């Protein structure tokens, strides 16, 4: 049975994860509306990446439930969750450095289709090759198709990893700090691509660059010490005194950050 069109693409109920005496994710309940780019922010150690790991099956939860497109996915293995339509990128970029950009995309695209036949030429997998060409064009990487991935700039590696994720044709894309370490030019290019992808794929991202978050997010959730501190529109989050004190800092603090001014 398909979920209603306006139903949350992702729903989390009471999700909790302990590591010894540390509660990394603390009874998190959250819904992600379809058609809205959702950002998760918070200081280091707030539980953001652990939350992604629980959603994508990389870690088992201690309690709570996860629903994707109306179906419960709690406890499923990562490969099963991936096949249902959730893809993710990692905080530490993960590509095959010795292979070309095109080969990286080919491997991940073909993996979604099943086991490789060692007696078939890679060029005979027509649909996979066509998908690789589309992704290369979509992300502006066509000119780098034959370049070894390990020689790419930081920004191009990030785009390649996003390309590897969308090669699986996901319904939901989880991006873990996609902008981290980029130059201003690389940031602008990657933000533009994320905006573009959000027109056709549901996206939830973790990001520390507050200017980027306020620029592209429709909804923002703030985490602190494993729990949800606040959730709402960028304007509501910027005006929330709890967020200012616990994350953004008070006005007199050296690291105070105001909501970026929009052009």
N, C-alpha and C positions, 0 to 999 in steps of 0.2 A: 504493500500500500504506500503510495507516494505521499509525502508531506504536503500540506497546503502551500501555495506559492508564497504566502507571506510568513510562513513558519520560520523560526530561526534556522540558519544553515548549520549552526553548531550550538549545542546547549550543554552546559556543565552544571552538575548538581552536587554540592557538598564535597568537592574533590579535595582530598587530603593526602599529603605525602610526608613521612618522617624519615630522617636519616639519623638514627640513634636518638639523641635527645633534642635534635634540631627539627623543628617543623618547617619544612621548606615551602609547602603549599598548605594553607590553613583554611579548610572548609570553604573553598571557592565555589560560588554559584554565579553563573554568568551566561547571558545569551548574546549571540552574534546575529544581528538582523541581516537578511540577504540584501545585496546591492549596496552595502555600505562598507567602506574601508575602515577597519578597526585597528587602532594602535594600542599596544600595551606598553606602559612606561613605568619606571620606578628605579630606585637606586640599585647599585650592585648588591646581589644577595636577596633581592626582593622576592625571588621565586619565579621570575618570568620564563626563563629557559626551562626550568623544571616543569612548569605548566605545559609548555610545548611538548616536552618529552612524555608527559602523561597523556596528552591528547593523541599523539602520534604513535603511542605504544612502545616507545623506547624505554619507558619505566612503568612498572605496575603501580597503581595507586593503592594506598592503604584503605581508603574508603571513598565513596562517591561514585558518580556515574557520568558517562560522556555519551552524548547523542549527536550523530551526524546525519543531516538530511532526514531526520525523523527516525533513524535506526540507532539502537544502542550499540556502541562499539567498545564499551568498557571491557578491558582485559584481552582484546584482540592483539595478535602479533603485528609488528610494523608492516610486514608485506601484505597482510590482509587489509589493514587500514589504507595502505597505499592503493590497493586495487579497487577499494570502494570510492576513491577519489580525493584523498588528502595527500598533498605533497608538501615537503618542507625543505628549507635550506638551513645550514648550520652556522652557528656563530663563528666557528673556525672553518673557513672555506674548504670545501672537499671536492676536488676534481682530480682526474687522472693526469698528472703533470707530464708524463712521458708521451701522452697521446695528443693528437691534433684536436682542435676545437670541434671539428665535425665528428671525429671518432668518439669524443666524449658524449656528444649529443646522440650519436647513433646507438651507442651501448645502452644508454638509459631509455631511449625510445623503444628499442627492440626488446629490452627486458620486460616491458609492460605487456608485450605480445606473447611471451612464452620462451621456451628453451630454444637456444640456437641450434641449427643443424650444421655440423662441422663440414658437411659435404656440399654446402651451397655457398656460392660467392656472396659476399656482403652486398654487392650491387644488385643481386637478384631480389633482395627484399625491397621491392619497389615502394610500397607504402611507407616503410620506415625511412627510406632515403628521401622521399618527398616531404615527410614531416620534418626531417633535419633541415632541408632547404627552407621550409617555411619559418622555422624557429630562428635560423640564421638571419633571415631577412627581418623578421619581427623585432629582434633585439639589436639589429645593426651590427652583426658580427660576420656578415658574409665575406667581407674582405679578409677576415682572419681565419677562415675555415680551415686552411691547411697549416696554420701556425701551431707550434707545440704549446699546449696549455700552460706549461711551466714558465714560458717566456712572456706571458701576458702581463699587462699592468694590473694593479689591484682592482681597478674599476671594471676592467674587462673580465677578470676572473669572477667577480661578483655577478656580472651579467651572464657569464657562462653557467654558473651554478643555478641561477634562476632559469636559464634555458633548459638545463638538465631536468629541473623540477617540472616545468610546464610541458616537456616532451612526453610526460606520462598522461597528459590531458586531464589534469585534476579539476575538480569542482571547487576545491578550497586549497589555497596556497598559504603556508605559514612561513613567514620570512623573519629570520632571527638576525637582527642588526645588519641589514643589507647595505647600509651606508658606511659602516664602520671603517675608518682609515682612509677614506677617499679624499681626493682633492676637491675643491669647489666645482671645477668643471665636471669631474666624474660624478659628483653628487647630483648636479643638475641633470645630467644625462640619465642617471639611474632613476631619479625621482620621476622624470618624464616617462620612462618605460613602465614604472610601477603604476603610474596613473593610467597609462594606456591598457595595461593588463587588467586593471581593476574594472574595466568596462565589460569584460567577458569572464573573469574568474573572481570568485570571492577571495579576498585577501585579509589576513590578520598579520600584523607585523609588530615585532619588538624593536624599539629604536631608542637610542640615547640622544640623538640629534634633535633637540626640541624644536628648532626652526623647521626641520623636515616634518616632524610630527604634526605641528600646527598647520603646516601648509597643505598636507595631503589627507589627513584623517577626517573622517566623518564623525567617528566616535572614538573616545579615548578612555581607557581603563588605567587607573593608577594602582600599582601594587606596592605594599610596604610590609616587610617582615612576613611574607608569605600570604598575606590577606589582601582583599580588595579595600582600598582606602576610599576611592571615588570612581564613578563611571558616568560619562555623559558627553555632551558636545564639547569641542575645543573651547568654546566661550565659557561654558559652565565650569570646565576644569581649570581654566585660567583664573576664574573668579573664586574658586573654592579655597577658603582660608586654610583648611586642613592640608590641602595639597601644597599651598605656598609654604606652610610651616614645616611639613614633613619631607617634602621633596624639592620644591623649587627654592625654598629658603625665604626668610623674611626680608623685607625691604632693606634693612640695615646690614644684612649679611653680604659678604663679599661675592658669593656665587649666586646672588639673586638673578632670576631670569624672568623677564616680562614676556607676555604673549607677543610673538613677532607681529609687526605691523604689516598688514596685507596691502598690496598695491591696489 
